[in-house]
Amino acid sequence: MLLNEFLKEHRKVHELEQARADEQREIAELKQQVKAQTTAIQKVSNQLELSRPSPQLIANGR
């Protein structure tokens, strides 16, 4: 009976370790996606900045 309880707990630990490893892989993937999206947003932001007309000074008639 004690052996059965030990085996159940051992299985639970193994399942939890597997779930943690899966979550760590998912987190790593999400980090890569965020990094790629940040790069893409920065590129678009830079393009928008370049496409804006330069501010022009207007001489006041004084």
N, C-alpha and C positions, 0 to 999 in steps of 0.2 A: 504494500500500500504506500509506504513512504517512497519507494522507487517510482511509482506511478505519479505521485505529486511532484517529485523532482523532475521527471521527464516533462510533465505539463509546464512547469515553470521554465524549464530549459527551452522548450518550444516557444513560449511567450517571449523570452529574451531574444531568441533568434529572430522571431518575427519583428520585434521592435527594432532590432539592429538593422534588419533589411529595410524596414520602413524609413528609418533615419537615413540610411544610405541613399534610398530613392529620393527623399526630400533634399538631401545635399546636392544630388545631381540636378534636380529641378531648380534649386536656388542658383546653381552655377549657370544653367541655361538662361534663367531669367536675368541674371546679371549681364550676360553677353547680349541679350536682347536690349536691355536698357542702354548699354554702352553703344550699340549700333544705332538705336533711336536717337540718343544724345548727339552722336556724330551727324546723323542725317538732319536733325533740327539745327545744329550749328551751321551746316552747309547752307540750308535754306535761309537762315538768318543772315549769313554773310552775303548771299545773293541779293536779298532784299535791301541790305545796307548799301550795296554797290549800285542798285538800280534807283535809289532815291536821288532826286536832284539835289545838287549842292545848295546850301543856303546862300542866298545872295543878299548883299548889303544894299540898302536903299539910302541914297544920300538925302538927307533932310535939307530943304532949301534954305537953311539959315546961314 
